[in-house]
Amino acid sequence: MTKEGSKLVVIGHGAAGLAAALAAAEEARDRRFPLEITLLEKAPRAGAGGNTRWSPSYIRMAAVDRIGPDFENDMQLASGGRADPVYFRTLAENAPGTIAWLQRKGVAFSTPVYYLSAGPPRIQPNGGGRAIVERLSEAARQAEVQILYDCPATHAAFGERRRYVLKTAGSRGDRPVEADAIIFASGGFQGSTEMMRAHFGPAAATMKLISPGTGFDTGDGIRLAQDIGASLSGDWSGMHAEPIDPRSRQSAPVVLIYPYGIVVDRNGQRFFDEGAGLVHETWEEFARDIHFLRPGRIAYAILDSRLFEIEGYERAIRSEVPPYQAATLDALAAMIDVPAGALKKTVESFNAAATGDPTQFDATRRDGLATSGLMPPKSNWACPITKAPFIAYPLIGAIAYTFGGVAANEKAEVRGPAGIIPGLYAAGDVTGHFYGTAPNAVAMLRATVFGKIAGEEAVGFLARNSNRNR
């Protein structure tokens, strides 16, 4: 490296970027390696943190010190066999150590109560993703990481003396930033109207963003990495989307009680199997269906007062707006502007097909209560909708993050057509490792694990090259 010392630039202030910057600072300290670390964040300080700040941040672990026994196999199942096995094995092996590292930074964990139904084991940082952002950013500043807010990176190129040069904008004005190594951790491209339209079609340009931080993820890291030779990977037609209440003003106001009733479009017609699987197994396809295929890009979950008999049903609703309620289906239809005759016919057909024993209903698992002779069918939780008051929640699809991104390996090294690009690293949603559907509660885990790996690997690379140049 050059005489003035080595410089590492991290792009992104979410879990991946903060983990990378802090891990790099600690690795450099342990090696007694002089290193200047700069973190560039396009958002102002009050809104920094991308998806992480607004996310509940569920993490797919059996406990803080161990991962579930079927983790790697589940990753392959979610991806249809396309997931990189070495990458996810590395994730599994490093998960407990990374959680312990976060705990040492003051992040406490507990078991979440968000889901009603069974599923993979999960833990959650107390305070959600905001706690991760606050603890890691504080620790990074104490470790003398320079964090520049309102400072988006706009261009990347090769400079002199084997350095990279980034151009930045924002309140600090345009200025170049030199780097001996770069870590891209700036999220996906869901906030870019242009990229969304290019990869998902014209309708994607109007898709609701699930949180205020989601809009800052505009594919900058992907584009910058491409500028200096990175290859791409992942499912470019894939996204993680969830059904939310469009009336809500809260972040991520999901409504996840739809499996326990039926869902109709604005014409009063059912259009999918509400009980096809546990909620985290159906929500992506469901949310995309609403936005891309349903008239008006809206649907309605229709239930009766039996919802209120489900213990803890409130845990599956993050909207602060009460549902529509009415004593009759006609009145409910009028409230949600759905044809009353069509809604009544749909409910009557469903009720006639829901012939199972209602005493077998179990909201916590696939209970096998299926309809008979109904199309589309309902494979679980099929109980007649008869007990007033009748309720409805409006639902739209909202995007959280995209799947396509930079090609990176299990060391977080960025790959190009000719192999590893020296000094380039990537972690989190900016990388392309998900296919088909997002494995439940894995995004935050991989962000922190591979952010930490990226920081440590970058310092190792810089130290090796520094020794060679002495």
NUKETI-144218 format. One record per residue (C-alpha): residue number from 0; residue in three letters; x, y, z. Coordinates in steps of 0.5 Angstrom, whole numbers, plus 500, padded with zeros to 3 digits. Layout:
% residues N
k, r, x, y, z
NUM, ALA, X, Y, Z
...
//
This chain:
% residues 470
k, r, x, y, z
0, MET, 500, 500, 500
1, THR, 502, 507, 500
2, LYS, 506, 511, 505
3, GLU, 500, 515, 507
4, GLY, 497, 509, 510
5, SER, 491, 504, 508
6, LYS, 484, 506, 507
7, LEU, 478, 502, 507
8, VAL, 471, 505, 505
9, VAL, 465, 502, 507
10, ILE, 458, 504, 503
11, GLY, 452, 503, 507
12, HIS, 450, 504, 514
13, GLY, 445, 498, 515
14, ALA, 447, 492, 519
15, ALA, 452, 489, 514
16, GLY, 456, 496, 513
17, LEU, 456, 497, 520
18, ALA, 458, 490, 522
19, ALA, 463, 491, 516
20, ALA, 466, 498, 519
21, LEU, 467, 496, 526
22, ALA, 470, 489, 525
23, ALA, 475, 492, 520
24, ALA, 477, 497, 526
25, GLU, 477, 491, 531
26, GLU, 481, 487, 526
27, ALA, 486, 493, 525
28, ARG, 487, 494, 532
29, ASP, 488, 487, 534
30, ARG, 494, 487, 528
31, ARG, 496, 493, 530
32, PHE, 495, 495, 523
33, PRO, 494, 503, 521
34, LEU, 488, 503, 517
35, GLU, 483, 509, 516
36, ILE, 476, 507, 515
37, THR, 471, 511, 512
38, LEU, 463, 509, 512
39, LEU, 459, 513, 507
40, GLU, 452, 513, 508
41, LYS, 447, 517, 503
42, ALA, 441, 518, 508
43, PRO, 442, 524, 513
44, ARG, 444, 521, 520
45, ALA, 437, 521, 523
46, GLY, 434, 517, 518
47, ALA, 440, 512, 517
48, GLY, 440, 505, 517
49, GLY, 436, 503, 511
50, ASN, 432, 497, 512
51, THR, 435, 495, 518
52, ARG, 433, 501, 522
53, TRP, 426, 499, 521
54, SER, 426, 492, 521
55, PRO, 424, 487, 527
56, SER, 430, 484, 525
57, TYR, 428, 476, 526
58, ILE, 434, 472, 526
59, ARG, 433, 464, 524
60, MET, 437, 461, 530
61, ALA, 435, 456, 535
62, ALA, 438, 460, 541
63, VAL, 443, 465, 541
64, ASP, 449, 460, 541
65, ARG, 446, 455, 536
66, ILE, 443, 455, 529
67, GLY, 437, 450, 527
68, PRO, 440, 443, 525
69, ASP, 436, 444, 518
70, PHE, 438, 450, 517
71, GLU, 443, 449, 510
72, ASN, 438, 444, 508
73, ASP, 432, 449, 509
74, MET, 436, 454, 505
75, GLN, 437, 449, 499
76, LEU, 429, 448, 499
77, ALA, 427, 455, 499
78, SER, 432, 457, 493
79, GLY, 430, 451, 489
80, GLY, 437, 448, 490
81, ARG, 440, 454, 487
82, ALA, 443, 457, 493
83, ASP, 451, 457, 494
84, PRO, 452, 451, 499
85, VAL, 459, 454, 501
86, TYR, 456, 461, 502
87, PHE, 450, 458, 507
88, ARG, 455, 453, 511
89, THR, 459, 459, 512
90, LEU, 453, 463, 515
91, ALA, 451, 457, 519
92, GLU, 458, 456, 522
93, ASN, 459, 464, 523
94, ALA, 452, 465, 526
95, PRO, 453, 464, 533
96, GLY, 460, 467, 534
97, THR, 457, 473, 530
98, ILE, 451, 474, 535
99, ALA, 456, 473, 541
100, TRP, 460, 479, 538
101, LEU, 453, 483, 537
102, GLN, 452, 481, 545
103, ARG, 458, 484, 547
104, LYS, 456, 491, 543
105, GLY, 450, 491, 548
106, VAL, 445, 488, 543
107, ALA, 440, 484, 547
108, PHE, 436, 478, 544
109, SER, 430, 475, 546
110, THR, 425, 470, 543
111, PRO, 420, 474, 538
112, VAL, 412, 473, 539
113, TYR, 411, 476, 532
114, TYR, 408, 470, 529
115, LEU, 402, 466, 531
116, SER, 404, 459, 527
117, ALA, 409, 455, 528
118, GLY, 416, 455, 523
119, PRO, 423, 455, 524
120, PRO, 426, 458, 531
121, ARG, 428, 465, 531
122, ILE, 431, 470, 536
123, GLN, 430, 478, 535
124, PRO, 434, 484, 538
125, ASN, 431, 487, 543
126, GLY, 429, 494, 540
127, GLY, 429, 491, 533
128, GLY, 434, 493, 528
129, ARG, 434, 500, 531
130, ALA, 438, 497, 537
131, ILE, 443, 494, 532
132, VAL, 444, 500, 528
133, GLU, 445, 505, 535
134, ARG, 449, 500, 538
135, LEU, 454, 498, 532
136, SER, 454, 506, 530
137, GLU, 456, 508, 537
138, ALA, 462, 502, 537
139, ALA, 464, 504, 530
140, ARG, 465, 512, 532
141, GLN, 469, 510, 539
142, ALA, 473, 505, 534
143, GLU, 475, 512, 530
144, VAL, 471, 510, 524
145, GLN, 469, 516, 520
146, ILE, 462, 516, 518
147, LEU, 459, 521, 513
148, TYR, 452, 522, 513
149, ASP, 448, 525, 507
150, CYS, 454, 523, 503
151, PRO, 452, 518, 497
152, ALA, 457, 515, 493
153, THR, 456, 516, 485
154, HIS, 462, 514, 481
155, ALA, 467, 508, 482
156, ALA, 473, 508, 478
157, PHE, 480, 505, 478
158, GLY, 485, 510, 481
159, GLU, 493, 510, 481
160, ARG, 497, 506, 485
161, ARG, 492, 500, 485
162, ARG, 487, 505, 489
163, TYR, 480, 505, 487
164, VAL, 477, 512, 487
165, LEU, 470, 514, 489
166, LYS, 466, 520, 487
167, THR, 461, 523, 492
168, ALA, 455, 528, 493
169, GLY, 451, 531, 498
170, SER, 451, 536, 503
171, ARG, 459, 536, 503
172, GLY, 459, 537, 495
173, ASP, 462, 533, 490
174, ARG, 469, 530, 492
175, PRO, 473, 524, 491
176, VAL, 475, 519, 496
177, GLU, 481, 514, 495
178, ALA, 480, 507, 498
179, ASP, 485, 501, 498
180, ALA, 479, 497, 499
181, ILE, 471, 498, 498
182, ILE, 466, 494, 502
183, PHE, 459, 495, 499
184, ALA, 453, 494, 504
185, SER, 448, 499, 501
186, GLY, 442, 494, 500
187, GLY, 438, 492, 494
188, PHE, 435, 496, 489
189, GLN, 428, 497, 491
190, GLY, 428, 504, 492
191, SER, 430, 505, 484
192, THR, 424, 506, 480
193, GLU, 428, 505, 474
194, MET, 431, 499, 476
195, MET, 425, 496, 479
196, ARG, 421, 497, 472
197, ALA, 427, 494, 468
198, HIS, 427, 488, 472
199, PHE, 419, 487, 474
200, GLY, 416, 491, 469
201, PRO, 412, 497, 469
202, ALA, 407, 496, 475
203, ALA, 413, 495, 479
204, ALA, 415, 503, 479
205, THR, 409, 504, 483
206, MET, 410, 498, 488
207, LYS, 409, 501, 496
208, LEU, 416, 501, 500
209, ILE, 415, 497, 506
210, SER, 419, 502, 511
211, PRO, 422, 509, 510
212, GLY, 429, 506, 510
213, THR, 427, 502, 504
214, GLY, 427, 508, 499
215, PHE, 435, 509, 500
216, ASP, 436, 503, 497
217, THR, 437, 505, 490
218, GLY, 442, 500, 487
219, ASP, 448, 504, 488
220, GLY, 453, 499, 491
221, ILE, 451, 494, 485
222, ARG, 452, 499, 480
223, LEU, 458, 502, 483
224, ALA, 461, 495, 483
225, GLN, 459, 494, 476
226, ASP, 463, 500, 474
227, ILE, 470, 497, 477
228, GLY, 468, 490, 474
229, ALA, 464, 486, 479
230, SER, 459, 480, 476
231, LEU, 452, 480, 478
232, SER, 448, 474, 481
233, GLY, 442, 472, 484
234, ASP, 435, 472, 482
235, TRP, 433, 478, 478
236, SER, 426, 477, 478
237, GLY, 426, 476, 486
238, MET, 424, 480, 491
239, HIS, 421, 480, 498
240, ALA, 414, 483, 499
241, GLU, 409, 482, 504
242, PRO, 402, 484, 505
243, ILE, 401, 491, 509
244, ASP, 395, 495, 511
245, PRO, 395, 501, 506
246, ARG, 391, 505, 511
247, SER, 397, 505, 516
248, ARG, 402, 510, 517
249, GLN, 407, 506, 521
250, SER, 413, 502, 518
251, ALA, 411, 495, 515
252, PRO, 404, 495, 518
253, VAL, 403, 487, 516
254, VAL, 397, 484, 517
255, LEU, 398, 476, 517
256, ILE, 391, 474, 519
257, TYR, 389, 472, 512
258, PRO, 390, 465, 513
259, TYR, 385, 464, 518
260, GLY, 379, 467, 513
261, ILE, 379, 468, 506
262, VAL, 382, 474, 501
263, VAL, 378, 477, 495
264, ASP, 379, 482, 490
265, ARG, 375, 488, 489
266, ASN, 370, 484, 485
267, GLY, 369, 480, 491
268, GLN, 372, 474, 488
269, ARG, 377, 469, 491
270, PHE, 384, 468, 487
271, PHE, 389, 464, 491
272, ASP, 389, 458, 497
273, GLU, 390, 462, 503
274, GLY, 392, 456, 507
275, ALA, 397, 453, 502
276, GLY, 402, 454, 508
277, LEU, 405, 458, 514
278, VAL, 404, 465, 513
279, HIS, 412, 466, 512
280, GLU, 411, 461, 506
281, THR, 406, 464, 502
282, TRP, 406, 472, 504
283, GLU, 411, 473, 498
284, GLU, 407, 470, 492
285, PHE, 401, 473, 495
286, ALA, 404, 480, 496
287, ARG, 406, 480, 489
288, ASP, 400, 477, 486
289, ILE, 396, 483, 489
290, HIS, 400, 488, 486
291, PHE, 402, 485, 479
292, LEU, 395, 481, 478
293, ARG, 389, 484, 482
294, PRO, 385, 490, 479
295, GLY, 386, 496, 483
296, ARG, 392, 493, 486
297, ILE, 388, 491, 492
298, ALA, 385, 485, 496
299, TYR, 381, 484, 502
300, ALA, 382, 479, 508
301, ILE, 375, 477, 510
302, LEU, 374, 474, 517
303, ASP, 369, 473, 522
304, SER, 369, 474, 530
305, ARG, 372, 468, 531
306, LEU, 379, 471, 529
307, PHE, 378, 475, 536
308, GLU, 378, 468, 539
309, ILE, 385, 466, 537
310, GLU, 390, 467, 543
311, GLY, 395, 472, 541
312, TYR, 392, 474, 534
313, GLU, 394, 481, 535
314, ARG, 401, 479, 534
315, ALA, 400, 478, 527
316, ILE, 397, 485, 526
317, ARG, 402, 491, 526
318, SER, 397, 496, 523
319, GLU, 395, 501, 528
320, VAL, 388, 502, 524
321, PRO, 382, 497, 526
322, PRO, 379, 493, 521
323, TYR, 372, 494, 518
324, GLN, 367, 491, 522
325, ALA, 360, 490, 520
326, ALA, 354, 486, 523
327, THR, 352, 483, 516
328, LEU, 356, 482, 509
329, ASP, 352, 487, 505
330, ALA, 354, 492, 510
331, LEU, 361, 490, 510
332, ALA, 361, 490, 502
333, ALA, 359, 497, 502
334, MET, 365, 499, 507
335, ILE, 370, 496, 503
336, ASP, 367, 498, 496
337, VAL, 366, 491, 494
338, PRO, 360, 488, 490
339, ALA, 355, 485, 496
340, GLY, 352, 480, 491
341, ALA, 359, 477, 489
342, LEU, 362, 478, 496
343, LYS, 356, 474, 499
344, LYS, 356, 469, 494
345, THR, 364, 468, 495
346, VAL, 363, 467, 502
347, GLU, 357, 462, 501
348, SER, 361, 458, 496
349, PHE, 367, 458, 501
350, ASN, 362, 456, 507
351, ALA, 359, 450, 503
352, ALA, 366, 447, 502
353, ALA, 369, 448, 509
354, THR, 366, 441, 511
355, GLY, 371, 440, 516
356, ASP, 371, 439, 524
357, PRO, 372, 446, 526
358, THR, 374, 444, 533
359, GLN, 380, 442, 530
360, PHE, 382, 449, 528
361, ASP, 389, 450, 530
362, ALA, 392, 457, 528
363, THR, 399, 455, 530
364, ARG, 400, 449, 525
365, ARG, 398, 447, 519
366, ASP, 391, 444, 521
367, GLY, 389, 440, 515
368, LEU, 382, 443, 515
369, ALA, 381, 444, 508
370, THR, 375, 445, 503
371, SER, 372, 440, 499
372, GLY, 371, 441, 491
373, LEU, 372, 449, 492
374, MET, 377, 452, 487
375, PRO, 382, 455, 488
376, PRO, 382, 450, 494
377, LYS, 383, 452, 502
378, SER, 388, 447, 504
379, ASN, 388, 449, 512
380, TRP, 384, 453, 517
381, ALA, 378, 453, 513
382, CYS, 372, 454, 517
383, PRO, 366, 457, 515
384, ILE, 365, 465, 516
385, THR, 358, 466, 519
386, LYS, 359, 469, 526
387, ALA, 358, 476, 526
388, PRO, 361, 481, 526
389, PHE, 364, 480, 520
390, ILE, 371, 484, 519
391, ALA, 375, 486, 513
392, TYR, 383, 488, 512
393, PRO, 385, 492, 506
394, LEU, 391, 489, 503
395, ILE, 397, 491, 498
396, GLY, 403, 488, 497
397, ALA, 409, 492, 499
398, ILE, 417, 491, 497
399, ALA, 422, 490, 503
400, TYR, 428, 488, 498
401, THR, 430, 485, 492
402, PHE, 434, 479, 490
403, GLY, 439, 480, 485
404, GLY, 446, 483, 486
405, VAL, 453, 483, 486
406, ALA, 457, 476, 486
407, ALA, 460, 475, 492
408, ASN, 463, 468, 495
409, GLU, 463, 466, 502
410, LYS, 469, 471, 504
411, ALA, 465, 476, 502
412, GLU, 470, 477, 496
413, VAL, 467, 480, 490
414, ARG, 467, 476, 483
415, GLY, 468, 479, 476
416, PRO, 469, 475, 470
417, ALA, 476, 473, 471
418, GLY, 475, 471, 478
419, ILE, 476, 475, 485
420, ILE, 477, 483, 484
421, PRO, 482, 484, 489
422, GLY, 480, 489, 495
423, LEU, 473, 489, 493
424, TYR, 468, 486, 498
425, ALA, 460, 486, 499
426, ALA, 455, 484, 504
427, GLY, 448, 484, 505
428, ASP, 442, 485, 500
429, VAL, 447, 488, 495
430, THR, 449, 481, 494
431, GLY, 445, 476, 490
432, HIS, 444, 469, 494
433, PHE, 437, 469, 494
434, TYR, 433, 465, 489
435, GLY, 425, 464, 488
436, THR, 423, 466, 495
437, ALA, 427, 469, 501
438, PRO, 428, 464, 507
439, ASN, 425, 466, 513
440, ALA, 429, 470, 518
441, VAL, 435, 470, 514
442, ALA, 436, 477, 511
443, MET, 439, 480, 518
444, LEU, 443, 474, 520
445, ARG, 447, 474, 513
446, ALA, 448, 482, 513
447, THR, 451, 481, 520
448, VAL, 455, 475, 519
449, PHE, 458, 477, 512
450, GLY, 459, 484, 514
451, LYS, 463, 482, 520
452, ILE, 467, 477, 515
453, ALA, 468, 483, 510
454, GLY, 471, 487, 515
455, GLU, 476, 482, 517
456, GLU, 477, 480, 510
457, ALA, 479, 487, 508
458, VAL, 484, 488, 513
459, GLY, 487, 481, 512
460, PHE, 488, 483, 505
461, LEU, 490, 490, 506
462, ALA, 495, 488, 511
463, ARG, 498, 482, 506
464, ASN, 499, 487, 501
465, SER, 502, 492, 506
466, ASN, 507, 487, 508
467, ARG, 509, 486, 500
468, ASN, 510, 493, 499
469, ARG, 515, 494, 504
//
